[in-house]
């Protein structure tokens, strides 16, 4: 059990690290005498590096040993966190936190899943996957609260220092980890590695640029998709020729692996959509502080954690497909209840019931999907499978955040412009000014902040724009919530396919159990 807790702690640090950075932007900018765009670029670079190298990270674990890759990944994160506690310039943040930490994440994620696969069997393996998945979900949900508290009352440097302490605790138990040996070919596929970096990097960079409202989004995503298509062709060709390859395309012959990856993707899209829409609602509409927003999201994170552990312990009594189907059904119900509540709730605890329902559904999903996807995979191929699984989850979370955010801002801009044009209070010149301002920089804004920006306007104009903002924001947030709702519905439909497949059985060392 101690090893399982240490693995969960490692996952918690990995996820909470970015949350801490996000809520500390203003303080980091002030203390390092830099710019907001510079810190945001560092955050984007860290996400880009970890995604771009994650497939290679799985292969590196095969070549140097999964346990060693796990240790190097933790050390990379520790170096990044330690650098943040001592940093005096943005350059240090970019080199050590973004680059070194990003590479650490690309090593840590696949190696951690491989070690869980190799160190635990049967029900114990399902429980550990559930615990680690729940730790990631908790970190995503409460990270802003913890980061806000530490940054407000202590210092953002203290937060990163605590990360170092946790990593030291995790490394102190490294003796409990049994290495999982790799017995396959050890040659390096350079072309496949380059294509994977361009493919994953291009897609994720496109999503990040989209999230920030930049240009060339389509070109970047198309470049990434083309590189991934080229990678697929290259892997098939190399496999048929019996030459070394980055990934074994035979993994995707398993129907269970394919459906597991797709369900992991949809679950992360749903989580990403919720984690951008709900904090914005709480902080920009209800005008909650970061701490109050985190407390209001507690029903989501706590129910997710509790149900994940419970489902992991009792998973043997029900088919995984049934648990996953029920999970997506609960997420669908929870999000569907949230959509009509958003314009009406005037306090955070008004969201308690739908958040608890959605959190319970997500808890069921994180308790099952990693085990469902990886348990039929042989020890020889588990690093490759874990890298693909991690890449799917990372991509889904990024896509959910970016897509929901982009749709929210587009809807806000359209709604605000339409209401301004229909206004009998605003003059034509003021209506044009509103439209041009939104086209250049649409953002969800509190009425208090907007009121400050309107200083100098007549009371009638000020009241009219505040009215429009009050009416436009809930609609944009409701539209954004359609992203997790659609992802949950697709996951629910996909679970029907899961029911038609046999339940996964732990593999032996001869190969993949196909379904």
Secondary structure as UniProt FT lines:
FT   HELIX           2..23
FT   HELIX           25..32
FT   HELIX           36..52
FT   HELIX           54..64
FT   HELIX           66..86
FT   HELIX           90..92
FT   HELIX           93..100
FT   HELIX           101..119
FT   HELIX           122..153
FT   HELIX           156..172
FT   HELIX           174..176
FT   HELIX           190..211
FT   TURN            212..213
FT   HELIX           217..240
FT   TURN            241..242
FT   HELIX           249..253
FT   HELIX           255..280
FT   HELIX           281..285
FT   HELIX           290..296
FT   HELIX           298..313
FT   HELIX           315..317
FT   HELIX           320..341
FT   TURN            342..344
FT   HELIX           348..351
FT   HELIX           352..374
FT   TURN            375..376
FT   TURN            379..381
FT   HELIX           382..421
FT   HELIX           428..440
FT   HELIX           447..453
FT   TURN            454..456
FT   HELIX           459..500
FT   TURN            509..510
//
